[in-house]
Amino acid sequence: MGQMERWLSLWIEEQRRRHLPVSTLLIQAQARRLFAQLQQEQGDDAQAETFGASNGWFARFKARHHLLLTDEPAVADAQAAACYPSVLCHILEEGCSSSQQVFDMDETGLSWKRLPGRMLLALEGAARPGPKAPKDHLTLLLGANAAGDFRLKPLLVSPSENPRVLRLWSGAPTAAAG
């Protein structure tokens, strides 16, 4: 088992080095493959040890190898991003577009009423099971043109036509898309 975990740890490092996504299910499947391969190489058909790569095993594996999995965004194409500024300059020089027509936009989040993550909020048995939708989070879309002479009004991105966060502000400019 120790040899399989060392191989698995090396495999995870290789995936990360190559900027390939690694998930819990992918790691568990690779662990099962490595275990079967190791059993076949050792020729231990008599022992026929079974290994299911359970969630419990995976939690212990993460603790033993100090593995931290996070939801990372997809890796962008660095080569295309590096050459894009020259492509954009060429487009602007040709006169196809002006810097007043080129916009940059970004989204940002605001947690306006967030409590500390380690706070005890309810007595035992009072909490309801299942995830709750965050009602204290805003997502804003901001934008401006490349010339710097025009800024778009911030746009509130919300799944609700009447966001709870704005219920007391009747003069809020809103635009909803369904």
Sine and cosine of phi, psi and omega as CSV:
sin_phi,cos_phi,sin_psi,cos_psi,sin_omega,cos_omega
0.00,0.00,-0.63,0.78,-0.01,-1.00
-0.89,0.46,-0.65,0.76,0.01,-1.00
-0.90,0.44,-0.68,0.74,0.01,-1.00
-0.88,0.47,-0.67,0.74,-0.01,-1.00
-0.92,0.39,-0.57,0.82,0.07,-1.00
-0.91,0.42,-0.70,0.72,0.03,-1.00
-0.89,0.46,-0.67,0.75,0.00,-1.00
-0.90,0.44,-0.66,0.75,0.03,-1.00
-0.88,0.47,-0.67,0.75,0.05,-1.00
-0.90,0.43,-0.64,0.77,0.02,-1.00
-0.89,0.46,-0.68,0.73,0.02,-1.00
-0.89,0.46,-0.69,0.72,0.03,-1.00
-0.86,0.50,-0.66,0.75,0.01,-1.00
-0.90,0.43,-0.66,0.75,0.02,-1.00
-0.89,0.46,-0.68,0.74,0.00,-1.00
-0.93,0.37,-0.62,0.78,0.02,-1.00
-0.89,0.46,-0.58,0.82,0.01,-1.00
-1.00,0.06,0.08,1.00,0.01,-1.00
0.86,0.50,0.60,0.80,0.06,-1.00
-0.99,-0.12,0.60,-0.80,-0.02,-1.00
-0.93,0.38,0.61,-0.79,0.01,-1.00
-0.78,-0.63,0.84,-0.55,0.01,-1.00
-0.88,-0.48,0.19,-0.98,0.03,-1.00
-0.85,0.52,-0.74,0.67,-0.03,-1.00
-0.90,0.44,-0.62,0.78,0.01,-1.00
-0.91,0.41,-0.67,0.74,0.01,-1.00
-0.91,0.41,-0.67,0.75,0.01,-1.00
-0.90,0.43,-0.64,0.77,0.03,-1.00
-0.91,0.42,-0.67,0.74,0.03,-1.00
-0.91,0.43,-0.60,0.80,0.03,-1.00
-0.89,0.46,-0.68,0.74,0.03,-1.00
-0.90,0.44,-0.66,0.75,0.02,-1.00
-0.89,0.45,-0.72,0.70,-0.01,-1.00
-0.90,0.44,-0.63,0.78,0.02,-1.00
-0.89,0.45,-0.71,0.70,0.01,-1.00
-0.90,0.44,-0.65,0.76,0.01,-1.00
-0.90,0.44,-0.69,0.73,0.00,-1.00
-0.91,0.41,-0.64,0.77,0.03,-1.00
-0.90,0.43,-0.64,0.77,0.00,-1.00
-0.92,0.38,-0.65,0.76,0.01,-1.00
-0.92,0.40,-0.59,0.81,-0.02,-1.00
-0.99,0.16,-0.29,0.96,0.03,-1.00
0.91,0.40,0.56,0.83,-0.01,-1.00
-1.00,-0.02,0.86,0.52,0.02,-1.00
-0.94,0.34,-0.47,0.88,-0.03,-1.00
-0.92,0.38,-0.62,0.78,-0.03,-1.00
-0.96,0.27,-0.62,0.79,0.04,-1.00
0.71,0.70,0.77,0.64,0.03,-1.00
-0.93,0.38,0.68,-0.73,0.01,-1.00
-0.98,-0.21,0.50,-0.87,-0.01,-1.00
-0.55,-0.84,0.85,-0.53,-0.06,-1.00
-0.96,-0.29,-0.08,1.00,-0.04,-1.00
0.79,0.61,0.82,0.58,-0.05,-1.00
-0.94,0.34,0.18,-0.98,0.04,-1.00
-0.90,0.43,-0.57,0.82,0.06,-1.00
-0.90,0.44,-0.72,0.70,0.06,-1.00
-0.86,0.51,-0.68,0.73,-0.05,-1.00
-0.90,0.43,-0.63,0.77,0.03,-1.00
-0.89,0.46,-0.67,0.74,0.03,-1.00
-0.93,0.37,-0.62,0.79,0.04,-1.00
-0.88,0.48,-0.70,0.72,0.02,-1.00
-0.88,0.48,-0.65,0.76,0.00,-1.00
-0.92,0.39,-0.67,0.74,-0.02,-1.00
-0.91,0.42,-0.60,0.80,-0.09,-1.00
-0.97,-0.25,0.19,0.98,0.03,-1.00
0.77,0.64,0.75,0.66,-0.04,-1.00
-1.00,-0.09,0.75,-0.66,0.02,-1.00
-0.83,-0.56,0.88,-0.47,0.04,-1.00
-0.98,-0.21,0.77,-0.64,0.06,-1.00
-0.77,-0.64,0.36,-0.93,0.08,-1.00
-0.98,0.18,0.98,-0.20,-0.01,-1.00
-0.99,-0.15,0.58,-0.81,0.05,-1.00
-0.92,0.39,0.37,-0.93,0.02,-1.00
-0.87,0.50,0.59,-0.81,-0.02,-1.00
-0.96,0.28,0.77,-0.63,-0.01,-1.00
-0.98,0.20,0.35,-0.94,0.06,-1.00
-0.97,0.25,0.99,-0.16,-0.09,-1.00
-0.90,0.43,-0.59,0.80,-0.03,-1.00
-0.92,0.39,-0.70,0.72,0.02,-1.00
-0.91,0.41,-0.63,0.78,0.01,-1.00
-0.91,0.41,-0.58,0.81,-0.01,-1.00
-0.93,0.37,-0.57,0.82,-0.04,-1.00
-1.00,-0.02,-0.14,0.99,-0.05,-1.00
-0.90,0.44,-0.64,0.77,0.02,-1.00
-0.83,0.55,-0.63,0.78,0.02,-1.00
-0.94,0.35,-0.58,0.82,0.05,-1.00
-0.91,0.42,-0.69,0.72,0.02,-1.00
-0.90,0.44,-0.67,0.74,0.05,-1.00
-0.87,0.50,-0.65,0.76,0.02,-1.00
-0.89,0.45,-0.67,0.74,0.03,-1.00
-0.89,0.46,-0.68,0.73,-0.01,-1.00
-0.93,0.37,-0.61,0.79,0.01,-1.00
-0.93,0.38,-0.57,0.82,0.02,-1.00
-0.94,0.35,-0.31,0.95,0.00,-1.00
1.00,0.05,0.17,0.99,0.03,-1.00
-0.91,0.41,-0.55,0.83,0.02,-1.00
-0.58,-0.82,0.38,-0.92,0.08,-1.00
-0.95,-0.32,0.22,-0.98,0.00,-1.00
-0.92,0.39,-0.29,0.96,0.07,-1.00
-0.98,0.21,-0.28,0.96,0.01,-1.00
-0.99,-0.13,-0.12,0.99,-0.01,-1.00
-0.99,-0.14,0.86,-0.52,-0.05,-1.00
-0.90,-0.44,0.54,-0.84,0.12,-0.99
-0.89,-0.45,0.75,-0.66,-0.01,-1.00
-0.76,-0.65,0.50,-0.87,0.03,-1.00
-0.50,-0.86,0.42,-0.91,0.05,-1.00
-0.94,-0.35,0.50,-0.87,0.05,-1.00
-0.64,-0.77,0.44,-0.90,-0.01,-1.00
-0.93,-0.37,0.51,-0.86,0.03,-1.00
-0.69,-0.72,0.87,-0.49,0.09,-1.00
-0.99,-0.15,0.98,-0.21,-0.18,-0.98
-1.00,0.08,-0.20,0.98,-0.06,-1.00
-0.58,-0.82,0.63,0.78,-0.12,-0.99
-0.99,0.15,0.76,-0.65,0.08,-1.00
-1.00,0.00,0.35,-0.94,0.07,-1.00
-0.84,0.55,0.58,-0.81,-0.09,-1.00
-0.92,0.39,-0.38,0.93,-0.07,-1.00
-0.97,-0.24,0.41,0.91,-0.06,-1.00
-1.00,-0.03,0.68,-0.73,0.05,-1.00
-0.99,0.12,0.88,-0.48,-0.13,-0.99
-0.97,-0.23,-0.39,0.92,-0.10,-1.00
-0.64,-0.77,0.41,-0.91,0.10,-0.99
-0.96,0.26,0.27,-0.96,-0.02,-1.00
-0.85,0.53,0.74,-0.67,0.02,-1.00
1.00,0.04,-0.20,0.98,-0.04,-1.00
-1.00,0.10,-0.43,0.90,-0.05,-1.00
-0.97,0.23,0.59,-0.81,0.03,-1.00
-1.00,-0.08,0.59,-0.81,-0.02,-1.00
-0.96,0.30,0.37,-0.93,0.07,-1.00
1.00,-0.09,0.36,-0.93,-0.02,-1.00
-0.96,0.29,0.52,-0.86,0.06,-1.00
-0.93,-0.37,0.62,-0.78,0.05,-1.00
-0.95,0.31,0.71,-0.71,0.01,-1.00
-0.94,0.35,0.82,-0.57,-0.02,-1.00
-0.97,-0.25,0.09,1.00,-0.04,-1.00
-0.88,-0.48,0.41,0.91,-0.06,-1.00
-0.85,-0.53,0.73,-0.68,0.07,-1.00
-0.92,-0.40,0.59,-0.81,0.16,-0.99
-0.89,-0.46,0.83,-0.56,-0.03,-1.00
-0.92,-0.40,0.62,-0.79,0.08,-1.00
-0.95,-0.33,0.85,-0.52,-0.04,-1.00
-0.89,-0.46,0.53,-0.85,0.01,-1.00
-0.35,-0.94,0.42,-0.91,0.05,-1.00
-0.43,-0.90,0.35,-0.94,0.02,-1.00
-1.00,0.05,0.24,-0.97,-0.07,-1.00
-0.93,0.36,-0.44,0.90,0.02,-1.00
-0.95,0.31,-0.39,0.92,0.02,-1.00
0.99,0.12,0.16,0.99,-0.03,-1.00
-0.98,-0.21,0.06,1.00,0.00,-1.00
-0.57,-0.82,0.82,-0.58,0.08,-1.00
-0.90,-0.44,0.71,-0.71,0.07,-1.00
-0.97,0.26,0.50,-0.86,0.11,-0.99
-0.92,0.40,0.65,-0.76,0.04,-1.00
-0.85,0.53,0.67,-0.75,-0.02,-1.00
-0.92,-0.38,0.81,-0.59,0.05,-1.00
-0.99,0.11,0.85,-0.53,0.02,-1.00
-0.99,-0.14,0.88,-0.47,-0.06,-1.00
-0.54,-0.84,0.59,-0.81,0.07,-1.00
-0.96,0.29,-0.23,0.97,-0.03,-1.00
-0.97,-0.23,0.61,-0.79,0.05,-1.00
-0.94,0.34,-0.53,0.85,0.05,-1.00
-0.84,-0.54,1.00,0.08,-0.06,-1.00
-0.87,0.50,0.64,-0.77,-0.03,-1.00
-0.86,0.52,-0.58,0.81,-0.05,-1.00
-0.90,0.44,-0.40,0.91,-0.02,-1.00
-0.97,-0.26,0.22,0.98,-0.11,-0.99
-0.90,0.44,-0.45,0.89,-0.01,-1.00
-1.00,-0.02,-0.12,0.99,-0.04,-1.00
-0.94,-0.33,0.99,-0.15,-0.11,-0.99
-0.97,0.24,-0.35,0.94,-0.05,-1.00
-1.00,-0.04,0.29,0.96,-0.05,-1.00
-0.95,0.32,0.81,-0.59,0.09,-1.00
-0.96,0.30,0.85,-0.52,-0.04,-1.00
-0.77,-0.63,0.51,-0.86,0.14,-0.99
-0.63,-0.77,0.85,-0.53,-0.06,-1.00
-0.91,-0.41,0.59,-0.81,0.08,-1.00
-0.84,-0.54,0.74,-0.68,-0.07,-1.00
-0.99,-0.14,0.00,0.00,0.00,0.00
